[in-house]
Amino acid sequence: MISDESLFHNALITLYLIAPPTFISLIFLQAPYGKHHRPGWGPNLPPPLAWFLMESPTLWLTLLLFPHGQHSSNPKSIILITPFLIHYFNRTCLYPLRLLTSPSKRTSNGFPFSVALMAFVYNLLNAYLQSRFVSHYKVYDVGCWFWFKFFGGVGVFLCGLWINVWSDKVLLRLKGEGKGYVVPKGGLFEVVTCPNYFGEIVEWLGWALMTWSWVGLGFFFYTCANLVPRALANHKWYLEKFGEDYPKNRKAVIPYLC
């Protein structure tokens, strides 16, 4: 029977191994949801239900595993896992509720069950890694070094969380106005097409700093591998749809870079 240490090690290697093929495949083939929705991917789920189900392991698996870690009663481990849970409470519970109550839900395309299933499996892997590392495998520093890393990282994380949540609200409001797709304006939308993705990338950069670990860094790398290609595809979609009316100075996801 495989030991937990071996399982954790193999899961971490898997996280790093799946990032490059994810990036390469998404450059050529966009996940078929949202503005990229297309038939041929099997049955669809209502988007609020899909988001709730596929993101849910980050809450229930984390809460299930965390109490069994050797550091589960350490205040530092509890404080450290909190930003992770805050993000995924928003993504698992609050974001689907906003989708459900948005006027745009009447015209939203479905979310392919096959895509939701792949995301569910990834979230199982990632929730296991992050929760098990924080509660069991991390070596907690004595003195100020832990707090220096934590507060530096959490400052970055909270900036990203604010950008992510604000951008999602703007996009849902625009869709709820019933005018179809329009050019988003204001805030970071003036410099990038997908500030919601940029915000999430910043969040997990903050998480990598907070955890100061290969586990957190792997999560950040995979987030980039997943979101950067989609942001590039969204940027191309807006340019093709709006042509000369779309601001040419905007980048796709990283302000002033790409």
C-alpha positions, -999 to 999 in steps of 0.1 A, spaced: 0 0 0 14 34 -10 23 57 19 9 92 23 44 106 18 47 88 -15 12 98 -26 20 135 -18 53 134 -36 38 118 -67 8 142 -67 33 171 -66 52 157 -95 19 153 -114 10 190 -108 43 200 -125 40 175 -153 5 185 -163 12 222 -166 32 222 -199 7 200 -218 -21 221 -204 -5 253 -217 3 238 -251 -31 222 -256 -50 254 -246 -30 275 -270 -46 254 -299 -79 243 -283 -99 265 -260 -122 249 -234 -157 252 -248 -175 274 -222 -185 310 -221 -178 329 -253 -159 299 -266 -189 275 -262 -194 251 -291 -212 218 -296 -195 184 -297 -184 182 -260 -213 161 -247 -241 171 -224 -242 205 -207 -248 216 -171 -262 250 -161 -232 272 -155 -239 279 -118 -242 242 -110 -211 234 -131 -190 260 -112 -203 248 -78 -196 211 -85 -162 214 -101 -148 239 -76 -163 221 -45 -134 198 -37 -113 228 -27 -137 232 2 -149 198 13 -117 179 6 -96 206 23 -119 206 54 -118 168 54 -81 164 53 -69 194 73 -78 180 108 -57 149 102 -24 168 97 2 170 124 0 208 124 -38 210 123 -39 227 157 -10 250 150 -24 286 147 1 293 119 -13 265 97 -49 276 103 -40 312 94 -21 300 63 -50 279 49 -75 307 54 -68 327 22 -70 295 2 -105 288 17 -116 324 12 -108 323 -25 -126 291 -30 -156 300 -9 -161 329 -33 -155 306 -64 -175 277 -51 -205 294 -34 -207 331 -40 -198 332 -77 -223 305 -87 -250 324 -67 -241 356 -86 -245 336 -119 -278 322 -107 -293 356 -98 -278 374 -128 -303 384 -156 -278 370 -181 -285 334 -170 -314 333 -194 -291 336 -224 -260 319 -210 -247 289 -229 -244 256 -210 -212 244 -194 -200 210 -208 -201 182 -182 -168 168 -197 -150 201 -190 -165 204 -155 -153 168 -148 -117 176 -158 -117 206 -136 -132 186 -107 -103 160 -110 -77 188 -111 -93 204 -80 -91 171 -62 -54 169 -69 -47 206 -60 -69 206 -28 -51 175 -16 -17 190 -22 -23 224 -7 -43 213 23 -20 183 31 11 205 28 -1 233 50 -16 210 77 11 182 77 43 186 56 52 222 60 80 230 85 68 261 103 96 286 111 102 298 146 104 336 149 95 363 124 104 347 91 70 330 88 52 362 94 74 381 70 65 356 42 29 354 52 22 391 54 41 398 22 23 371 4 -12 379 18 -8 415 6 -2 403 -29 -30 377 -25 -56 403 -14 -48 426 -42 -54 398 -67 -86 387 -49 -100 423 -52 -91 425 -89 -106 391 -95 -139 397 -77 -143 433 -91 -137 421 -127 -162 393 -124 -188 417 -111 -182 441 -140 -185 413 -166 -217 399 -150 -232 434 -149 -225 440 -186 -240 406 -195 -270 413 -173 -278 445 -193 -289 423 -221 -269 441 -248 -248 411 -257 -211 413 -256 -197 448 -253 -162 463 -248 -156 464 -210 -142 497 -197 -128 511 -165 -101 501 -141 -78 474 -153 -100 468 -183 -83 498 -198 -50 479 -199 -59 442 -202 -87 422 -217 -89 398 -188 -82 414 -155 -102 387 -138 -76 362 -149 -48 386 -140 -63 389 -105 -63 351 -101 -27 348 -112 -17 375 -87 -36 357 -60 -17 324 -65 16 343 -68 8 356 -33 -1 321 -22 33 308 -35 50 336 -14 29 328 17 36 290 16 72 295 3 71 260 -12 72 239 -44 36 231 -37 25 268 -38 48 275 -68 33 245 -87 -2 259 -82 10 293 -95 26 277 -125 -5 257 -133 -27 287 -129 -6 305 -155 -6 275 -178 -44 274 -176 -54 311 -177 -28 327 -200 -38 308 -231 -75 315 -224 -68 352 -219 -50 352 -253 -79 335 -269 -104 360 -253 -82 389 -265 -82 376 -300 -120 370 -299 -126 407 -288 -103 419 -316 -121 399 -342 -156 408 -329 -151 446 -325 -123 453 -349 -112 489 -350 -135 497 -320 -114 476 -297 -85 495 -280 -53 484 -296 -32 493 -265 -48 466 -244 -28 435 -236 -44 401 -230 -37 395 -193 -5 409 -180 -5 448 -180 19 462 -206 35 428 -213 12 402 -229 
